[in-house]
Amino acid sequence: MAPDRTGAAGTPDSAEPGTGTTEPMAAARIVEIRTRIDEIDRTLIELWQERAELSREVGATRMASGGTRLVLSREQEILERFRSALGADGTQLALLLLRAGRGPL
């Protein structure tokens, strides 16, 4: 019986670093996919920051004109949009987005 040659993470010692596979074509594809994922992550972060800034501007403009700090019907609309598109995780994401723009309640 051959000795078990696994690394600390349980992957073969000869695995391509960070891919978890020793098969070169699979490793190359994983690297390619992860490159795209990293691009998407950068875009999501930029959009998150832009959305939060715009939301803060809406709130500041509304309050400066004598309005309320937030509009619950608008928050419900956003929560429902994300829930409909993404399910329960969408609700959690929407809550985080809303908090980033208005701060904690």
C-alpha positions in Angstrom: 0.0 0.0 0.0 1.4 3.4 -1.0 1.9 6.0 1.8 -0.7 8.7 2.1 1.1 11.8 0.7 -1.2 14.6 1.7 -0.4 18.1 2.8 -1.7 20.0 5.8 -5.0 20.8 4.1 -5.5 17.2 3.0 -4.5 17.8 -0.6 -1.9 15.8 -2.4 1.7 17.1 -1.8 2.1 17.5 -5.6 -1.1 19.6 -6.0 -0.8 22.9 -7.8 -0.5 25.5 -5.0 -3.9 26.8 -4.0 -5.9 24.7 -6.5 -6.2 21.4 -4.6 -5.5 19.3 -7.7 -2.5 17.8 -9.3 -4.1 17.7 -12.8 -2.5 20.5 -14.8 -5.5 21.3 -17.0 -7.9 21.4 -14.0 -5.4 23.6 -12.1 -5.1 26.0 -15.0 -8.9 26.3 -15.2 -9.2 26.9 -11.5 -6.6 29.7 -11.7 -8.5 31.2 -14.7 -11.9 31.0 -12.9 -10.4 32.5 -9.7 -8.9 35.4 -11.7 -12.4 36.2 -12.9 -13.8 35.8 -9.4 -11.2 38.3 -8.1 -12.2 40.8 -10.8 -15.9 40.4 -9.8 -15.0 40.8 -6.1 -13.2 44.1 -6.9 -16.2 45.3 -8.9 -18.6 44.3 -6.1 -16.5 46.2 -3.5 -16.4 49.3 -5.7 -20.1 49.2 -6.3 -20.8 48.5 -2.6 -18.8 51.7 -1.7 -20.5 53.8 -4.3 -23.9 52.6 -3.2 -23.2 53.3 0.4 -22.0 56.8 -0.5 -25.1 57.5 -2.6 -27.4 56.2 0.1 -25.7 58.5 2.7 -26.2 61.4 0.4 -29.9 60.6 0.0 -30.2 60.5 3.8 -28.3 63.7 4.3 -30.3 65.5 1.6 -33.6 64.2 3.1 -32.7 65.2 6.6 -31.4 68.6 5.6 -34.8 69.3 4.0 -36.6 68.4 7.2 -37.4 64.8 6.2 -36.9 61.6 8.2 -33.7 59.8 8.7 -35.0 56.8 6.7 -38.0 55.7 4.7 -39.2 52.3 5.9 -41.2 51.7 2.7 -38.1 52.1 0.6 -36.1 49.8 2.9 -38.9 47.2 2.6 -38.8 47.5 -1.2 -35.1 46.9 -1.3 -35.4 43.9 1.1 -38.1 42.4 -1.0 -36.1 42.9 -4.3 -33.1 41.1 -2.9 -35.2 38.3 -1.2 -37.1 37.7 -4.5 -33.9 37.5 -6.5 -31.7 35.6 -4.0 -33.8 34.1 -1.3 -32.9 34.2 2.4 -29.3 35.1 1.6 -30.6 38.1 -0.4 -32.4 39.4 2.7 -29.2 39.2 4.7 -27.3 40.9 1.9 -29.9 43.7 1.6 -29.7 44.3 5.4 -26.0 44.7 5.1 -26.3 47.1 2.2 -28.9 49.2 4.0 -26.7 49.4 7.1 -23.7 50.4 5.0 -25.6 53.3 3.6 -27.5 54.6 6.7 -25.6 53.1 9.6 -27.1 50.9 12.3 -30.6 51.6 13.5 
